[in-house]
Amino acid sequence: MSHILIWLLTTALVIIPYWKILSRTGCDKSLIILPFVPALGILIYWYVVATSNWPNYQYGNKA
């Protein structure tokens, strides 16, 4: 039983920050599963976030 709670807590700690970042960038929420793909998933996620246009950050000024 404790293994399930640890797994759920760890999953929540990973999903929540990624979910907030994706909502700020305006990307599709289905990208939330990328961090769970070993090694390559996080690299793809970083690439998508780094190269996407952030709608709240335009022309060098914070909105």
C-alpha positions in Angstrom: 0.0 0.0 0.0 2.8 2.4 0.8 4.4 1.8 -2.6 1.3 3.0 -4.3 1.2 6.2 -2.2 4.8 6.9 -2.9 4.2 6.4 -6.7 1.2 8.6 -6.7 3.0 11.4 -4.8 6.0 11.2 -7.1 3.7 11.3 -10.2 1.9 14.3 -8.8 5.2 16.1 -8.1 6.2 15.6 -11.7 2.9 16.4 -13.4 2.0 19.6 -11.6 5.0 21.7 -12.6 5.0 20.4 -16.2 1.2 21.1 -16.4 1.7 24.7 -15.3 4.5 25.3 -17.8 2.5 23.8 -20.6 -0.5 26.0 -19.8 1.7 29.1 -19.9 3.2 28.2 -23.3 -0.1 27.3 -24.8 1.1 23.9 -25.9 -1.1 20.8 -26.1 -1.7 19.2 -22.7 -1.0 15.7 -24.1 2.7 16.6 -23.9 2.4 15.9 -20.2 3.3 12.2 -20.8 6.7 13.1 -22.3 8.5 13.3 -18.9 7.6 9.7 -18.2 9.5 8.4 -21.3 13.0 7.7 -20.0 15.7 10.2 -20.9 14.5 11.1 -24.4 11.1 12.4 -23.2 12.5 15.1 -21.0 14.8 16.3 -23.8 11.9 16.5 -26.2 9.9 18.4 -23.7 12.7 20.9 -23.1 13.0 21.4 -26.8 9.3 22.0 -27.3 9.2 24.5 -24.4 12.4 26.3 -25.5 11.3 26.8 -29.1 7.6 27.6 -28.6 6.2 31.1 -28.5 5.1 32.1 -25.1 1.9 34.2 -25.3 2.5 35.9 -22.0 6.0 37.0 -22.9 6.1 39.1 -26.1 8.7 41.6 -27.4 10.9 41.2 -24.4 8.4 42.6 -21.9 6.5 40.6 -19.4 2.7 40.9 -19.8 
